Amino acid sequence: MEKKQKHILIVEDEIFLSNLLKLNLEKEGFEVTQVFDGKNVTKELLIEKKIDLILLDLILPDKNGFVLLEEIKKDPMLSKIPVVILSNLGQEEDILRGKKLGVKDYFVKAKESIESIVKKVKNILKVEE
């Protein structure tokens, strides 16, 4: 029996970073969907694509990541999807707010390598090395 490929949603408005993450995650065998603003992350998208994990930027056009995170966590069908924040907001209060909303991890973009993010995603989804 073939293992189901894990599906990751990248919500990131920096196209270069989003593409770099997508490339590296696909190399590791993940299926990846990209969204470049907050308003296009819908319940339908998350359910239809069977998203296993969300990499979420906080500063987004149209709808910020915290608003999106609150919507996801309030919905019983979506609240089980692990969310990892990937942001330039590195203030303690932002990190605490994210943790309070139940994120699995919080990465400050400037301090993390793509490799460490991919490794963390694999850990959260329990994918063998």
C-alpha positions as CSV (number, residue, x, y, z in Angstrom):
1,M,0.0,0.0,0.0
2,E,1.4,3.4,-1.0
3,K,1.7,6.0,1.7
4,K,-0.4,9.2,1.1
5,Q,1.8,12.2,0.2
6,K,1.5,14.8,2.9
7,H,0.0,18.1,1.6
8,I,1.4,21.5,2.8
9,L,-0.2,24.9,2.3
10,I,2.3,27.8,2.1
11,V,0.6,31.1,2.8
12,E,3.4,33.6,2.0
13,D,3.3,36.8,0.0
14,E,7.0,36.9,-0.8
15,I,7.0,34.9,-4.0
16,F,10.7,34.1,-4.0
17,L,10.6,32.7,-0.5
18,S,7.4,30.8,-1.2
19,N,8.9,29.2,-4.4
20,L,12.1,28.3,-2.5
21,L,10.1,26.6,0.3
22,K,7.9,24.8,-2.3
23,L,10.9,23.5,-4.2
24,N,12.6,22.2,-1.1
25,L,9.4,20.6,0.3
26,E,8.6,18.9,-3.0
27,K,12.1,17.6,-3.1
28,E,11.3,15.9,0.2
29,G,8.2,14.3,-1.3
30,F,5.5,16.7,-0.1
31,E,2.7,18.0,-2.2
32,V,2.6,21.8,-1.9
33,T,-0.1,24.4,-2.6
34,Q,0.8,28.1,-2.5
35,V,-1.4,31.0,-1.6
36,F,0.0,34.6,-1.7
37,D,-2.6,36.4,0.4
38,G,-4.9,35.8,3.3
39,K,-8.3,36.1,1.6
40,N,-7.7,33.0,-0.6
41,V,-7.2,30.7,2.3
42,T,-10.7,29.3,2.6
43,K,-12.3,26.4,4.4
44,E,-13.1,24.8,1.0
45,L,-9.5,25.0,-0.1
46,L,-8.2,23.4,3.2
47,I,-10.8,20.6,3.1
48,E,-10.7,20.0,-0.7
49,K,-6.9,19.8,-0.8
50,K,-6.8,17.8,2.4
51,I,-4.1,20.1,3.9
52,D,-1.9,18.3,6.5
53,L,0.1,21.4,7.6
54,I,0.0,25.2,7.0
55,L,3.1,27.4,6.8
56,L,1.7,30.8,7.6
57,D,3.1,34.3,7.2
58,L,1.6,36.9,9.5
59,I,1.9,40.1,7.3
60,L,-0.3,39.3,4.3
61,P,-2.3,41.4,1.9
62,D,-6.1,41.5,2.5
63,K,-6.2,39.4,5.7
64,N,-3.4,39.0,8.2
65,G,-2.1,35.7,9.5
66,F,-3.4,36.2,13.1
67,V,-7.0,36.7,11.8
68,L,-6.6,33.6,9.6
69,L,-5.2,31.6,12.4
70,E,-8.1,32.6,14.7
71,E,-10.6,31.5,12.0
72,I,-8.9,28.2,11.5
73,K,-8.7,27.4,15.2
74,K,-12.4,28.3,15.8
75,D,-13.5,25.8,13.1
76,P,-13.8,22.3,14.4
77,M,-13.1,20.8,11.0
78,L,-9.9,22.9,10.5
79,S,-8.6,23.3,14.0
80,K,-6.7,20.0,13.9
81,I,-4.5,21.2,11.0
82,P,-1.1,22.0,12.5
83,V,0.1,25.6,11.7
84,V,3.7,26.8,11.7
85,I,4.2,30.6,11.6
86,L,6.9,31.9,9.4
87,S,7.2,35.6,9.8
88,N,9.5,38.6,10.2
89,L,7.5,39.6,13.3
90,G,9.9,38.4,16.0
91,Q,8.6,40.3,19.0
92,E,7.9,38.3,22.1
93,E,4.3,39.3,22.2
94,D,3.8,38.1,18.6
95,I,5.4,34.8,19.4
96,L,3.3,34.4,22.6
97,R,0.1,35.3,20.7
98,G,0.9,32.6,18.1
99,K,1.6,30.0,20.8
100,K,-1.7,31.0,22.6
101,L,-3.5,30.4,19.3
102,G,-2.0,26.9,19.2
103,V,0.7,27.1,16.5
104,K,3.1,24.1,16.4
105,D,6.1,26.4,15.9
106,Y,7.1,30.0,15.2
107,F,10.0,30.8,12.9
108,V,11.4,34.3,12.4
109,K,12.3,34.3,8.7
110,A,15.6,36.1,9.2
111,K,16.9,33.6,11.7
112,E,15.9,30.3,10.0
113,S,17.3,28.4,7.0
114,I,15.1,26.7,4.5
115,E,16.6,23.4,5.6
116,S,15.7,23.9,9.2
117,I,12.1,24.8,8.3
118,V,11.8,21.6,6.1
119,K,13.3,19.5,8.9
120,K,10.8,20.9,11.4
121,V,7.9,20.3,9.0
122,K,9.1,16.7,8.6
123,N,9.2,16.4,12.4
124,I,5.7,17.7,12.9
125,L,4.3,15.4,10.2
126,K,6.4,12.5,11.5
127,V,7.9,11.8,8.1
128,E,10.9,9.5,8.1
129,E,14.3,11.0,7.1
